[in-house]
Amino acid sequence: MNIEELKEYIAEKRPDIAEKLNGIIDAWKWRTSSAEILLSAIVTYGEARGESNRGQFAVLMVIFNRAHRRKRSIIDVLLRSWQFSCLNKGDPSLDKAREADTQTIKETIDLASFVKYGHEDLRYIFPFQATVFLTEDAYAKKVADWVFYGRLDAQKTKPGAWDLSKLVYIGREGRHLFFEEI
């Protein structure tokens, strides 16, 4: 899929955010012709801007691990509703991506390229099989809901909710906690 096809696909799959996301794609596309790398870099920036390269790397690994484990394309994993908060309608992170400086765009796209083209090898040397990440605040809210409702999957009926009883904690990087689904 090329960049223009990606923009059409976004308009079809996610009309709620298509105009904003496609504007960012236009601003970032000078650095790569790969639709998968471009979209994964934008989402990584939206989810982990301000994190170290290691933190952004961990978010990228989650994206690629989900695609690998669920046997879906990276683009379909990224565009699925309620999976990445920066792509939720009204989230301010996409506005910040539009304002990213040239060096940040270059570094984020380079990191996404490194993970995409080395993902299979990286899975063996970097034993990080996380498929879920939550910020500390999101995790604390889920635990509070569990205490209030008395069950870990109390919010499972809400879009994007993770059943905490089916997640194994793997580690932490910056302000994100990483889990593997069981």
Secondary structure, 3 states (H helix, E strand, C coil): CCHHHHHHHHHHHCCCCHHHHHHHHHHHHHHCCCHHHHHHHHHHHHHHCCCCHHHHHHHHHHHHHHHHHHCCCHHHHHHCCCCCHHHCCCCCHHHHHHCCCHHHHHHHHHHHHHHHHHHHHHHHHCCCCCCEEEEHHHHHHHHHHHHHHCCCCCCCCCCCCCCHHHEEEEEEECCEEEEEEC
